[in-house]
Amino acid sequence: MPFALEPSRLLTDLNVSVWLPTVLLAAALAIKLPSIVKMWRDPLLRAVGGLLLFGCAVFVSAAPSTIAWTNRVTGVPNIAAPWVYSLITALSASWLLLIVAWRNGTGRSAATRRATRRVVGAYAGVVVGLWVLFACADAPVERPRDLDTYYATTPFMREQILLYLLAHTLACSITARVIWNWIRTEGLDAWLRCGLRILAVGYSLNLLFGGAKLTAVAARWTGHDLDWLSTYLAPAAACASATLVAVGFIVPHAGQYLQEHWRLRRVRRQLRPLYLLMRRVTGGREPFAPHATGELRLIRRETFIRDALLQLSRHLDDGLRTRAYDAALALGHPPARAEALATAVMLLDAVQSRREPGTPADPGYLMREIHSVARALGSPAELQTVRTRTTTPAESARA
């Protein structure tokens, strides 16, 4: 057919269609692997691991170079076909096992076990059928790229191709429908919901793979030539689908990690004004560890601040804090903010004067609310206004 997407050099080069999703699926598997190994008895994690592993195997085995190598090593023309079809069938089964485990939770209920056995039994039967049909077929001409349409009318090969496509399309339809329903579930984490949306689009695109293949095969049965759907469009759809599926599994983990990473950095940065003030008390600095995690760095900064506050506690003046609290309230600050500003005023006075207070203050609030006090220290204009109001006689303030 002259159309046949010939102008598109990108679609004819299947290397990108193979290795891009393979790398992303392998990355998703590497991210999930520690959890899978640690909690191997969790059927949900096992299903995710199997899905990603079979996904990688499918794309590596389906590369034209791998197909040619498999046929050459075994000496059997087109034996790579039932092998790749079997991997696709196993991948389809892993989708359904994921649905079973996700829907029924992580428990080993009787319903979960029955559903798992049915999926495994049905798709194992499909795999056996694929090999039996291939053994009965006559396919002497090696076709690494267009086998589905080339042998679409060949006895037994025809049934083999139809069997794997129907099993794949059925599993994909069920998976896509269930995931679209899950997206509407209340209470989902934002990153998980985003990952589910990407997965749903990925599985919907996988239906395009099955639809393109089935249409091209059916066209052969009726004497028409729509081979470009199978040879060019279907691999592109499979590439896009697998890429989105891999990203859908990566996004919740990467998103939550980055969100937590930036939260720790933000909190640590908010503590910086209080940390710098406490360095004037101790003359030192927090331990420096360039390879420490963000959580450990935050803990070390909090520990340094609290240790310095203990040294400063005997200089804290509760009377000054009370006057500063009243001044902050008079300036219109809400009680929680007024308390933080008043404590910051008391703390600045203790660092600068180091005198014995008239009324010693309990450092308990300061130890608990170092983050609120640090934010108050980070607003020097507000803090200066409260200090001025605290140290100015009431009559002068009214004047």
C-alpha positions as CSV (number, residue, x, y, z in Angstrom):
1,M,0.0,0.0,0.0
2,P,1.6,3.3,-1.0
3,F,0.3,5.2,2.1
4,A,1.8,2.8,4.7
5,L,3.1,5.7,6.8
6,E,6.3,5.7,4.6
7,P,7.0,9.4,5.3
8,S,7.3,8.7,9.0
9,R,10.9,7.5,9.5
10,L,10.3,7.5,13.3
11,L,7.7,4.8,13.2
12,T,9.7,2.6,10.9
13,D,12.6,2.6,13.3
14,L,11.5,0.4,16.1
15,N,14.6,0.9,18.3
16,V,13.0,3.8,20.2
17,S,9.7,1.9,20.4
18,V,11.6,-0.9,22.2
19,W,14.2,0.6,24.4
20,L,12.5,3.8,25.7
21,P,9.7,1.8,27.4
22,T,12.2,-0.9,28.5
23,V,14.4,1.7,30.3
24,L,11.4,3.3,32.0
25,L,9.8,0.0,33.0
26,A,13.2,-1.1,34.4
27,A,13.5,2.1,36.3
28,A,10.0,1.6,37.8
29,L,11.0,-2.0,38.7
30,A,14.2,-0.7,40.4
31,I,12.2,1.8,42.4
32,K,9.7,-0.9,43.5
33,L,12.2,-3.7,44.0
34,P,13.3,-2.9,47.6
35,S,9.6,-2.9,48.7
36,I,8.9,-6.1,46.8
37,V,11.8,-8.0,48.4
38,K,11.0,-6.7,51.8
39,M,7.3,-7.5,51.7
40,W,7.3,-10.4,49.3
41,R,4.2,-11.9,50.8
42,D,2.2,-8.9,49.7
43,P,0.2,-10.0,46.6
44,L,-0.2,-6.5,45.4
45,L,3.6,-5.8,45.4
46,R,4.2,-9.2,43.7
47,A,1.7,-8.3,41.0
48,V,3.4,-5.0,40.4
49,G,6.8,-6.7,40.2
50,G,5.5,-9.3,37.8
51,L,3.9,-6.6,35.6
52,L,7.0,-4.6,35.3
53,L,9.3,-7.6,34.8
54,F,7.1,-9.0,32.1
55,G,6.8,-5.6,30.5
56,C,10.6,-5.3,30.2
57,A,10.8,-8.9,28.8
58,V,8.1,-8.2,26.2
59,F,9.9,-5.2,24.7
60,V,13.3,-6.8,24.8
61,S,12.0,-10.0,23.1
62,A,9.9,-8.1,20.6
63,A,12.8,-6.1,19.2
64,P,13.4,-7.2,15.5
65,S,17.0,-7.9,16.3
66,T,16.1,-10.1,19.2
67,I,13.5,-12.0,17.2
68,A,16.0,-12.7,14.4
69,W,18.6,-13.8,17.0
70,T,16.1,-16.2,18.7
71,N,15.1,-17.7,15.4
72,R,18.7,-18.2,14.4
73,V,19.9,-19.7,17.7
74,T,17.0,-22.2,17.8
75,G,17.1,-23.0,14.1
76,V,13.2,-22.8,14.0
77,P,11.8,-20.1,11.7
78,N,9.4,-17.7,13.6
79,I,9.7,-19.6,16.9
80,A,10.1,-16.2,18.5
81,A,6.4,-15.6,17.7
82,P,4.9,-17.9,20.3
83,W,7.6,-16.8,22.8
84,V,6.8,-13.2,22.4
85,Y,3.1,-14.0,22.4
86,S,3.5,-16.0,25.6
87,L,5.2,-13.0,27.3
88,I,2.4,-10.7,26.2
89,T,-0.1,-13.1,27.6
90,A,1.8,-13.3,30.9
91,L,1.9,-9.5,31.0
92,S,-1.8,-9.4,30.4
93,A,-2.4,-11.9,33.2
94,S,-0.2,-9.7,35.5
95,W,-2.6,-6.8,34.8
96,L,-5.5,-8.8,36.0
97,L,-3.6,-10.1,39.0
98,L,-2.8,-6.5,39.9
99,I,-6.6,-5.7,39.7
100,V,-7.4,-8.7,41.9
101,A,-4.8,-7.8,44.5
102,W,-5.7,-4.1,44.5
103,R,-9.4,-4.6,44.7
104,N,-9.3,-7.2,47.5
105,G,-6.5,-5.7,49.5
106,T,-3.4,-7.4,50.7
107,G,-5.2,-10.1,52.6
108,R,-5.2,-13.8,51.6
109,S,-8.9,-14.2,51.5
110,A,-10.6,-17.1,49.8
111,A,-12.1,-14.9,47.2
112,T,-8.7,-13.5,46.3
113,R,-7.2,-16.9,46.0
114,R,-10.0,-18.1,43.8
115,A,-9.8,-15.1,41.5
116,T,-6.0,-15.5,41.3
117,R,-6.3,-19.2,40.4
118,R,-8.8,-18.4,37.7
119,V,-6.6,-15.8,36.1
120,V,-3.5,-17.9,36.3
121,G,-5.3,-21.0,35.0
122,A,-7.0,-19.2,32.1
123,Y,-3.9,-17.4,30.9
124,A,-1.7,-20.5,31.4
125,G,-4.1,-22.3,29.1
126,V,-3.8,-19.5,26.5
127,V,0.0,-19.9,26.6
128,V,-0.2,-23.7,26.1
129,G,-2.7,-23.1,23.3
130,L,-0.2,-20.7,21.6
131,W,2.6,-23.3,21.5
132,V,0.2,-26.1,20.4
133,L,-1.1,-24.0,17.5
134,F,2.4,-23.0,16.5
135,A,3.5,-26.6,16.5
136,C,0.6,-27.4,14.1
137,A,1.2,-24.5,11.8
138,D,3.4,-24.2,8.7
139,A,5.3,-20.9,8.9
140,P,8.6,-21.4,7.1
141,V,9.2,-17.7,6.0
142,E,10.8,-15.6,8.8
143,R,8.9,-12.3,9.3
144,P,10.4,-10.4,12.2
145,R,8.2,-7.3,11.7
146,D,4.9,-8.2,10.0
147,L,4.3,-11.8,11.0
148,D,0.7,-11.1,12.3
149,T,-0.5,-9.9,8.9
150,Y,1.7,-12.1,6.8
151,Y,0.3,-15.2,8.4
152,A,-3.1,-13.9,9.1
153,T,-4.8,-16.4,6.8
154,T,-2.5,-19.3,7.5
155,P,-4.2,-22.2,9.3
156,F,-3.2,-22.5,13.0
157,M,-1.1,-19.4,12.8
158,R,-4.3,-17.5,12.2
159,E,-5.8,-18.9,15.4
160,Q,-2.6,-18.4,17.3
161,I,-2.5,-14.7,16.4
162,L,-6.2,-14.2,17.2
163,L,-5.8,-16.0,20.5
164,Y,-3.1,-13.8,21.9
165,L,-4.7,-10.6,20.6
166,L,-8.1,-11.5,22.2
167,A,-6.5,-12.4,25.5
168,H,-4.5,-9.2,25.5
169,T,-7.4,-7.0,24.6
170,L,-9.7,-8.5,27.2
171,A,-7.2,-8.0,30.0
172,C,-6.4,-4.5,28.9
173,S,-10.1,-3.5,28.7
174,I,-10.8,-4.8,32.2
175,T,-7.7,-3.1,33.6
176,A,-8.4,0.3,32.0
177,R,-12.1,0.3,33.1
178,V,-11.2,-0.5,36.7
179,I,-8.4,2.1,36.9
180,W,-10.7,4.8,35.5
181,N,-13.2,3.8,38.3
182,W,-10.5,4.0,40.9
183,I,-9.6,7.5,40.0
184,R,-12.9,8.7,41.3
185,T,-12.3,7.1,44.7
186,E,-12.4,9.6,47.6
187,G,-9.4,10.2,49.8
188,L,-6.7,9.3,47.3
189,D,-3.3,10.9,47.7
190,A,-2.8,13.6,45.0
191,W,0.3,11.9,43.6
192,L,-1.4,8.5,43.6
193,R,-4.4,10.0,41.8
194,C,-2.0,11.5,39.2
195,G,-0.3,8.2,38.7
196,L,-3.6,6.4,38.3
197,R,-4.7,8.9,35.6
198,I,-1.4,8.3,33.7
199,L,-2.0,4.5,34.1
200,A,-5.5,4.8,32.8
201,V,-4.4,6.7,29.7
202,G,-1.6,4.2,29.2
203,Y,-3.9,1.2,29.3
204,S,-6.4,3.0,27.0
205,L,-3.6,3.5,24.5
206,N,-2.9,-0.3,24.8
207,L,-6.3,-0.9,23.4
208,L,-5.2,1.0,20.3
209,F,-2.4,-1.6,19.9
210,G,-4.9,-4.5,20.1
211,G,-7.4,-2.7,17.9
212,A,-4.8,-1.9,15.2
213,K,-3.6,-5.5,15.1
214,L,-7.1,-7.0,15.0
215,T,-8.2,-4.6,12.3
216,A,-5.2,-5.3,10.1
217,V,-5.6,-9.1,10.6
218,A,-9.4,-8.9,9.8
219,A,-8.6,-6.8,6.7
220,R,-6.4,-9.7,5.4
221,W,-9.3,-12.1,5.9
222,T,-11.4,-10.0,3.6
223,G,-8.8,-9.5,1.0
224,H,-7.8,-5.9,2.0
225,D,-4.4,-4.5,2.9
226,L,-4.2,-2.5,6.1
227,D,-0.8,-3.9,7.2
228,W,0.5,-0.5,8.2
229,L,-1.8,-0.6,11.2
230,S,-0.1,-3.7,12.5
231,T,3.5,-2.9,11.3
232,Y,3.7,0.8,12.2
233,L,0.8,2.1,14.3
234,A,0.5,-0.8,16.8
235,P,4.2,-0.7,17.8
236,A,4.0,3.1,18.3
237,A,0.9,2.7,20.4
238,A,2.6,0.0,22.5
239,C,5.6,2.2,23.0
240,A,3.4,5.1,24.2
241,S,1.3,2.8,26.3
242,A,4.2,1.2,28.1
243,T,6.0,4.5,28.6
244,L,2.8,5.9,30.3
245,V,2.4,2.8,32.4
246,A,6.0,3.0,33.6
247,V,5.6,6.7,34.3
248,G,2.3,6.0,36.1
249,F,4.1,3.7,38.5
250,I,7.0,6.1,39.0
251,V,5.1,9.3,39.5
252,P,3.6,8.5,43.0
253,H,7.0,7.5,44.4
254,A,9.0,10.2,42.7
255,G,6.3,12.8,43.5
256,Q,6.1,11.9,47.2
257,Y,9.9,11.7,47.5
258,L,10.4,15.2,45.9
259,Q,7.5,16.7,47.9
260,E,9.0,15.4,51.2
261,H,12.5,16.5,50.1
262,W,11.4,20.0,49.4
263,R,9.3,20.1,52.6
264,L,12.4,19.2,54.7
265,R,14.5,21.8,52.9
266,R,11.8,24.4,53.4
267,V,11.4,23.6,57.1
268,R,15.2,23.6,57.6
269,R,15.5,27.0,55.8
270,Q,12.7,28.4,58.0
271,L,14.8,27.5,61.0
272,R,17.8,29.4,59.7
273,P,17.1,32.7,61.6
274,L,16.9,30.9,64.9
275,Y,19.9,28.7,64.1
276,L,22.0,31.8,63.3
277,L,20.9,33.4,66.5
278,M,21.8,30.3,68.5
279,R,25.3,30.3,66.9
280,R,25.9,33.5,68.8
281,V,25.1,31.6,72.0
282,T,27.3,28.6,71.5
283,G,30.0,30.0,69.1
284,G,29.7,26.8,67.1
285,R,27.6,25.3,64.3
286,E,25.6,22.2,63.6
287,P,27.5,19.1,62.4
288,F,28.2,19.2,58.7
289,A,27.4,16.0,56.8
290,P,27.2,16.6,53.0
291,H,25.9,13.1,52.3
292,A,23.3,13.1,55.1
293,T,19.6,12.8,54.2
294,G,17.3,15.8,54.4
295,E,15.6,14.3,57.4
296,L,18.8,13.8,59.3
297,R,20.0,17.4,58.5
298,L,16.7,18.7,59.9
299,I,17.1,16.7,63.0
300,R,20.6,17.9,63.6
301,R,19.6,21.5,63.2
302,E,16.7,21.1,65.6
303,T,19.0,19.3,68.1
304,F,21.6,22.1,67.8
305,I,18.9,24.8,68.4
306,R,17.5,23.0,71.4
307,D,20.9,22.4,73.0
308,A,21.7,26.1,72.6
309,L,18.3,27.1,74.1
310,L,19.1,25.0,77.2
311,Q,22.2,27.1,77.7
312,L,20.2,30.3,77.3
313,S,17.3,29.2,79.4
314,R,18.5,30.9,82.6
315,H,18.4,34.3,80.9
316,L,14.8,34.1,79.6
317,D,12.6,36.8,81.1
318,D,8.9,35.8,81.4
319,G,7.9,39.4,82.3
320,L,9.3,40.7,79.1
321,R,7.5,37.9,77.2
322,T,4.2,38.8,78.8
323,R,4.5,42.5,77.9
324,A,5.5,41.6,74.3
325,Y,2.5,39.2,74.0
326,D,0.1,42.0,75.1
327,A,1.8,44.4,72.6
328,A,1.5,41.9,69.8
329,L,-2.2,41.4,70.6
330,A,-2.7,45.1,70.6
331,L,-1.1,45.3,67.2
332,G,-3.8,42.9,65.9
333,H,-1.8,39.7,65.7
334,P,-3.8,36.4,66.4
335,P,-2.9,34.7,69.7
336,A,-0.7,32.0,68.2
337,R,1.4,34.5,66.2
338,A,1.5,36.9,69.1
339,E,2.9,34.1,71.3
340,A,5.6,33.3,68.8
341,L,6.5,37.0,68.4
342,A,6.6,37.5,72.2
343,T,8.9,34.5,72.6
344,A,11.2,35.8,69.9
345,V,11.4,39.2,71.6
346,M,12.3,37.5,74.9
347,L,14.9,35.3,73.1
348,L,16.6,38.3,71.4
349,D,16.8,40.1,74.7
350,A,18.3,37.1,76.4
351,V,21.0,36.7,73.6
352,Q,21.8,40.4,73.6
353,S,21.8,41.2,77.3
354,R,22.6,37.9,79.1
355,R,21.2,39.4,82.3
356,E,19.5,37.5,85.1
357,P,15.7,37.9,84.6
358,G,13.4,39.3,87.1
359,T,10.9,36.5,86.4
360,P,12.6,33.4,85.0
361,A,10.6,31.9,82.1
362,D,9.7,28.3,81.5
363,P,11.5,27.3,78.3
364,G,9.0,24.5,77.5
365,Y,7.0,26.5,74.9
366,L,10.2,27.6,73.2
367,M,11.5,24.0,73.0
368,R,8.2,22.8,71.5
369,E,7.6,25.7,69.1
370,I,11.0,26.4,67.7
371,H,9.5,26.5,64.2
372,S,6.9,29.2,65.1
373,V,9.6,31.2,66.8
374,A,12.0,30.8,63.9
375,R,9.2,32.1,61.5
376,A,8.7,35.1,63.8
377,L,12.5,35.8,63.7
378,G,12.2,35.6,59.9
379,S,9.9,38.7,60.0
380,P,12.2,41.4,61.3
381,A,9.8,44.3,60.6
382,E,6.9,42.8,62.6
383,L,9.4,41.8,65.3
384,Q,10.8,45.3,65.6
385,T,7.4,46.8,65.8
386,V,6.5,44.5,68.8
387,R,9.8,45.2,70.5
388,T,9.3,48.9,70.1
389,R,5.7,48.7,71.5
390,T,7.0,46.5,74.4
391,T,9.7,48.9,75.5
392,T,7.8,52.1,75.0
393,P,5.6,53.3,77.8
394,A,1.9,53.0,77.1
395,E,1.3,56.8,77.3
396,S,4.0,57.5,74.7
397,A,2.5,54.7,72.5
398,R,-0.9,56.3,72.6
399,A,0.5,59.7,71.9
